[in-house]
């Protein structure tokens, strides 16, 4: 069966020294310390080691072939968002990354679809780059779950989302800069606890802030099966019902009203949880998404889903139809 992996990350093999170029900041650079591997450095601090499948399109195609998945949706690694940087510098960085993504799609059009990145900290520059991405043929963008710890319902972001709807561009929301991570440095807790909470934070902000209500044609997809949102929807709905004075202040529509109105990826690592997600979000709104090539990803590209004995029409939706609906409407 045809498969599209709609959640994967890629970088250029070589990154400029942006800190030197701009004269400040812990921008990511790569230290190619051994063949086939590189250290991602955040300033002088080691961030993570990556292998060639994080930058080599040919290597990736070969690895995906093993799992009968010919198409990957690629976007940058969230640490590259750099929303903390000066807006013009973030635009420069975004354009560099987006041009690289456009080149991959141009070189391998049968294998790659790209989501761009934009300088969310500056509304005008973000829309400027969004328009350029549209002209380049990008079907959507990837953004962070917060922008310098501002929630996505803040008024300065609404024109960006409005432009996405006008341009018919999809939005993929990925957790990053996890709240409280400085207080939980051990045990990989920012990734295991913070990321699911961040994604729920973004969904709740967009719902309670009325963004989805005001922009009903805007197609959002949320990473990691929506984080902790769908598994805590009962609590979220109950909070809305019992304290509307605190929760229902900007949008009177209940949270459950939005179930089935946004997409999530399938990265649950758990068949039982995926069945629940399919039931709550709707089988039309769950897309194969793996977070490849990182260790927390579903690196067998949906193998556990194939083993769930789901009806073939449901598998077709998860493996490619829902992704096409999200990306292109």
Buried (B, 14 or more C-beta within 10 A) or exposed (E): EEBBBBBBBBBBEEBBEBBEEBEEBBBBBBEEEEEEEBBBBBEEEEBBEBEBBBBBBEBBBEBBEEBEBBBBBBBBBBBBBBBEBBBEBBBBBBBBBBEBBBBBBEEBEEBBBBBBBBBBBBBEBBBBBBBBBBEBEBBBBBBBBBBEEBBBBEEEBBEBBBBBBBBBBBBBBBBBBBBEBEEBEEEEBBBEBBBBBBBBBBBBBBBBBBBBBEBEEBBBBBBBBBBBBBBBBEEBBEBBEEEEEEBBEEBEBBBEBBBEBBBBBBBBEEBEEBEBBBEBBBBBBBBBBBBBBBEBBBBBBBEBBBEBEBEEEBBBBBBBBBBBBBBEE
